[in-house]
Amino acid sequence: MSAPANDTLGLLLERAEGERDAAAQALHAASAQAQAARAQHGELAGYRQDYQQRWTQSFAQATTMSIVGCYRSFGQRLDQAVDTQGHVAQHADQREGRAREALCQAELRVASLRQLIARRQAEADKLAQRREQRASDEFAARAHLRRTAHA
């Protein structure tokens, strides 16, 4: 393989490895964000459930309509917060999936370039071996001619 082609493929491999490393970091960050969003959604949903249980027990006792109104109003806002956080978690999961796919593509590019470099190097080695064999054969033929000429 020629030196410029080797240098070019080496640079391409280096760049692809850099992109792969960046994609791995992006996946790590996206995974952390998705996990945090899911955890927050779980906490909000758990809080909502606790809130509903506490108020269900409170309603077993006598209560006023204004307290029931406050309960319902806060409960609706809590439901909205849980739903919103559910959407945030869903989007974070989607970003994580896209980051995982980008990492797979980057790893595939790196593997393809490595395979191409290895194939080109094998071809260059084979070509060098043929040249060496040809030179050796030519040397042996000349040596034979000299021996037969002197004899």
NUTI-517884 format. One record per residue: z, x, y of N, C-alpha, C in turn; residue in one letter. Coordinates in steps of 0.05 Angstrom, whole numbers, plus 32768, in hexadecimal, padded with zeros to 4 digits. Atoms other than C-alpha are relative to their C-alpha. Layout:
residues N
ZXYZXYZXYA
...
This chain:
residues 151
800080117FE9800080008000800080128019M
80027FEF7FE97FEE801C8044801A7FFE8011S
7FE77FFF7FF080258030807480017FE98015A
7FFE80177FED80137FFD80AB80057FE57FF2P
7FFB8019800E80107FC58078801D7FFF7FF6A
7FE57FFE800980527FDC805B80147FFB8016N
7FEF80057FE980717FDF80A080007FE38009D
8003801C7FF880577F9A80B180107FEE7FEDT
7FF18011801480727F7B8071801E80058002L
7FE47FFA7FFD80B47F9F807B800C7FF28019G
7FF7800E7FE880B97F8380C180027FE27FFBL
8000801C800780A77F3E80A880187FF97FEFL
7FE98005801180DC7F438072801A80018010L
7FE87FFD7FEF81107F5B80A580047FE78011E
7FFE80187FEF81007F2080D280077FE87FEFR
7FFA8017801281017EEE8098801D80017FF7A
7FE47FFE800781457F09808380127FF98017E
7FF180087FE8815E7F0180CA80017FE28003G
8002801E7FFE81467EB980CB80107FF37FEAE
7FF0800B801681667EAD8087801E80028007R
7FE47FFD7FF981A87EC980A080087FEC8016D
7FFA80147FEB81A47E9D80DE80027FE47FF4A
7FFF801A800D81957E6180B280197FFC7FF0A
7FE78002800F81D17E71808780177FFB8013A
7FEB80057FEC81FD7E7480C57FFF7FE3800AQ
8004801B7FF781E07E3280DD800A7FEC7FEBA
7FF78012801581EE7E12809A801F80007FFFL
7FE27FFE800082367E2C809B800C7FEF8017H
7FF6800F7FE982407E0F80E17FFC7FE27FFCA
8006801D8005821F7DCC80CE80137FF57FEBA
7FEE80098015824A7DC8808F801C7FFB800BS
7FE680037FF482897DD380B780027FE88012A
800080177FEF82757D9F80EA7FFF7FE67FF0Q
80028018801182637D6C80B4801B7FFB7FF3A
7FE68003800D82A57D79809080157FF58014Q
7FED80097FEC82CC7D7080D17FFB7FE38008A
8007801B7FF982A67D3080E280097FED7FEAA
7FF78011801782B47D14809C801E7FFD7FFFR
7FE38000800082FD7D2780A1800A7FED8016A
7FF780117FEA83047D0680E57FFA7FE27FF9Q
8007801C800882E17CC780CA80157FF67FECH
7FEC8008801383117CC68090801B7FFB800CG
7FE780047FF3834D7CCE80BD80007FE68010E
800180197FF183367C9680EB80017FE77FEEL
80008017801383287C6880B0801C7FFC7FF4A
7FE58002800B836D7C78809380137FF48015G
7FEF800B7FEB838E7C6A80D67FFB7FE28004Y
8007801D7FFE83697C2880DB800E7FF07FEAR
7FF4800D801783827C158096801E7FFE8004Q
7FE380007FFB83CA7C2880A880077FEC8016D
7FFC80127FE983C47C0280EA7FFF7FE37FF6Y
8003801C800A83AC7BC380C680187FF97FEEQ
7FE98006801283E47BC8809280197FFB8011Q
7FE880037FF0841A7BD180C77FFF7FE5800FR
800180197FF184017B9680EF80017FE87FEDW
7FFE8016801383FA7B6B80B1801D7FFA7FFAT
7FE48003800584437B7780A3800E7FF48019Q
7FF4800B7FE884547B6880EC7FFA7FE38004S
8008801C7FFD842E7B2780EA80107FEE7FEDF
7FEF80108012845B7B1080B180187FF6800FA
7FEA80097FEF84907B0B80E77FF47FF08017Q
800A80107FE8848A7ADF81257FF580148014A
800C7FEF7FEC845C7AFD81597FF27FEF8015T
800C800F7FEA843C7AE8819B7FE280037FFFT
801D7FFF7FFF83F37ADA81A97FF68019800FM
80097FE97FF083EF7B1381DC800180197FEES
7FFF7FEA801284057B4481A67FE97FFF7FECI
80178003801283D17B2881767FE68008800FV
80177FF97FF1839D7B3081AD7FFE801F8003G
7FFF7FE37FFE83B27B7981B87FF8800D7FE5C
80077FF6801B83AE7B85816D7FE27FFE7FFBY
801D8004800583687B6881697FF080128011R
800F7FF07FED83507B8D81A68000801E7FF7S
7FFE7FE48009836A7BD0818E7FF280047FE5F
800D7FFF801A83517BC181477FE280018003G
801D7FFF7FFB830B7BB581627FF7801B800AQ
80077FE57FF6830B7BF68188800380157FEAR
7FFD7FEE801783257C19814B7FE97FFE7FECL
80178004801182EE7BFB81217FE7800E800BD
80167FF37FF382BB7C1381548002801E7FFDQ
7FFD7FE3800282D87C5981537FFA80097FE3A
80057FF9801C82D67C5A81067FE280007FFBV
801E80038004828D7C4281067FF28017800ED
800D7FEB7FF182797C74813C8004801B7FF2T
7FFB7FE7800E829B7CAD81177FF180017FE6Q
80108000801982787C9780D77FE380088006G
801C7FF87FF982357C9E80FB7FFF801E8007H
7FFF7FE37FF9824A7CE28116800080107FE6V
7FFE7FF2801A825C7CF880CF7FE57FFF7FF1A
801A8003800D821A7CDD80B47FEC8013800DQ
80137FEE7FF381F27D0380E88007801D7FFAH
7FF87FE58007821A7D4280DA7FF880077FE4A
800A7FFB801C820A7D3B80907FE280048000D
801D7FFC7FFE81C17D3480A27FF8801B800BQ
80057FE57FF581C37D7380CD800680157FEBR
7FF97FED801581E57D9780947FEA80017FEBE
80178000801381AD7D8180657FE8800E800AG
80177FF27FF581787D9980948005801E8002R
7FF97FE47FFF819C7DDB809D7FFE800D7FE4A
80027FF7801B81A17DE280517FE280047FF8R
801D7FFE800681567DD5804B7FF48018800EE
800B7FE97FF081477E0880828008801A7FF2A
7FF77FE7800E81717E3C805C7FF080047FE7L
80107FFE8018814B7E2D801C7FE4800B8006C
801A7FF77FF881097E3680408000801E8008Q
7FFE7FE57FF881207E77805F800480137FE8A
7FFC7FF0801881397E92801C7FE680027FF0E
80198000800E80F67E7F7FFE7FEC8014800DL
80117FED7FF280D17EA680348008801D7FFAR
7FF77FE5800680FC7EE380287FF880087FE4V
80077FF9801C80F17EE07FDD7FE280047FFDA
801D7FFD800180A67ED77FE77FF8801B800BS
80077FE67FF480A27F138015800880177FEEL
7FF77FEA801280CB7F3E7FE57FED80027FE8R
801280008017809D7F297FAC7FE5800C8009Q
801A7FF57FF6805F7F397FD68002801E8004L
7FFC7FE37FFC807B7F7D7FE98001800E7FE5I
7FFE7FF4801B808C7F8C7FA07FE480017FF3A
801B8001800C80467F767F8A7FEE8015800DR
80117FEC7FF280247FA17FBF8009801C7FF9R
7FF77FE5800780507FDC7FAE7FF780077FE3Q
80097FFB801B803F7FD47F647FE280068000A
801C7FFB7FFE7FF57FD17F767FFB801C800BE
80037FE57FF47FFC80107FA1800780157FEBA
7FF87FED8014802180337F697FEB80037FEAD
8015800080157FEB801F7F377FE8800F800AK
80177FF27FF47FB480387F668006801E8002L
7FF97FE37FFE7FD9807A7F717FFF800C7FE4A
80007FF6801B7FE180817F267FE380047FF6Q
801D7FFD80087F9680757F1B7FF48019800DR
800B7FE97FF27F8580A97F50800B801A7FF3R
7FF47FE8800D7FB580DB7F307FF380057FE5E
800D7FFD801B7F9780CD7EEB7FE3800A8004Q
801C7FF77FFB7F5080D57F078000801D8008R
7FFF7FE37FF87F6381177F28800780117FE9A
7FF97FF180187F84812E7EE87FE980037FEDS
8018800080127F47811B7EBF7FEB8013800BD
80147FEF7FF37F1A813E7EF18007801D7FFDE
7FF67FE580037F45817D7EEF7FFC800A7FE3F
80037FF8801C7F44817D7EA37FE280047FFAA
801D7FFC80057EF881747EA27FF6801A800CA
80097FE77FF47EEE81AE7ED2800B80187FF0R
7FF57FEA80107F1D81DA7EA97FF080037FE7A
800F7FFF80187EF681C97E6B7FE4800C8005H
801A7FF47FF97EB481D97E8E8002801E8005L
7FFC7FE37FFB7ED0821D7EA48004800F7FE6R
7FFB7FF2801A7EE8822D7E5E7FE680027FF1R
80197FFF800F7EA5821B7E407FEB8012800DT
80137FEF7FF27E7F82417E768007801D7FFCA
7FF77FE480047EA882817E6A7FFD80087FE2H
80017FFA801D7EA2827C7E1F7FE580087FF7A
